[in-house]
Amino acid sequence: MAHWKLLLRRLVRQIWFRITLFCLGGFAAAFAALLLQPYIPEDIAISVGADSVGNILGILAASMLTVTTFSLTTMVSAFASASSNLTPRATQLLMEDTTAQNALATFLGAFLYSIVGIVALSTGTYGSTGRLVLLAVTILVIIFIVVTLLRWISRLTKLGTVRETIEQLEEATSSALSRWCRHPHLRAAPRLDWIRMARAVYPAEIGYVQNIDVEKLASIVESRDVLIDVDVLPGAFVEPTRPIAYVDEEMSDEDIDRVRRAFLIGGRRTYEQDPRFGLIALGEVASRALSPAINDPGTAIDVINAGVRILALYGGRSAEEEDIAFPKVRMPALSTADMMEDFFVPIARDGAGLVEVGIKLQKALQSLSRLSPEVFGRLAEEYSDDALRRAARSLDEDRDLERVRRHAPTHPPEQIAPKSVAYPGSQAR
């Protein structure tokens, strides 16, 4: 994705952007009455009673200021709750919630519209026909506020809750992973064979790779018989000694600088091109839920379910021929092992002493192994074995270990097997 497109998408998702648009709309609505008043017959304005608009605007201004303050307080509380009880990485998604942003923008825009209308009325800017137009616009604004308020009330019941946050993380991660499945190498050529070229390109900044503009890289070598080997993926932490790409020795310093600028580096990871970041955040939610202070295995089980749905997208990706638009740029593939490690290892570590979490973890690995044996089969066995070893050291009862063991994709080595016979029952979570 081009950097400007990514930055534009981020700009649109900023809360101040929507608030600014709605505020400008409020100003435009107030001044529209001035432009339309010459076209309204004065006798109609007198019969309708347009003089009441001043009182309505006063009520609207007072109520919108109160509602805006309350909404801001609620949002800050939700952000703090999600950060402390789930993971700080989820706050980034909560702040980009469109319903919350539209609500704040509507309330603040209506407040400014009311203030502008009251000031204009106080200065005698509007005649009787202008007041009628202002009354009609005010009625439309009130209808819009009511609809927004109803949506906002419904959203407040879920904002910052555990289930809602998990769903938002799952949606963001699924979207990023779906884009990777459509273009596994960002429309560049796969790096099937590793040929380290003579010259390495190093970043000038320290931080995370947030975006790679493959189209810009392709334009650098479009008319040459050379390749660019990208050595990092979005989400990688880089610094001036870590190569981000390898190029031909004959490439000029100016082109090297252009290659460097094709990598957008920032201080934190983002969700747009980095599906691993979403899996890490979900794993953190499960780990926090499994901590002794919270002790909520049900949330960890919900996270495991979400992880299975996300990874199933990657396992079920189309086997059609890849669309390679930039064959002179070569890109490494997203690592299945890294994704599974990001997600399953924290849960296996922190949930090793809980039989219900252990059973669900083994069922999840078994499901992935069945859904896509060629992608997850061997890895599912490895992480199943790792989780069973952790459970063997943490579970006090041999029967509990056997319950977990019975749901593994394959049976682990003999030294992991409990000393007692298998218990006939099993938990169904």
ABEGO torsion letter per residue (X at the ends): XBAAAAAAAAAAABAAAAAAAAAAAAAAAAAAAAAAAAABBAAAAAAAGAAAAAAAAAAAAAAAAAAAAAAAAAAAAAAAAAAAABBAAAAAAAAABAAAAAAAAAAAAAAAAAAAAAAAAAAGABBAAAAAAAAAAAAAAAAAAAAAAAAAAAAAAABGBAAAAAAAAAAAAAAAAAAAAABAAGGBBBBABBBBBABBBBBABBEBBABBBAAAAAAAAAABBBBBBBABBBGBBBBAABBABBBBAABBAAAAAAAAAABBBBABBBAAABAAAAAAAAAAAAAAAABAAAGBAAAAAAAAAAAAAAAAAAAABBABBBBBABAABBBBBBBAAAAAAAAAAAAAAAAAABAAAAAAAAAAAAAAAAABAAAAAAAAAAAAAAAAAAAAAABABAAAAAAAAAABABBBBAAABBABBBBABBBAX
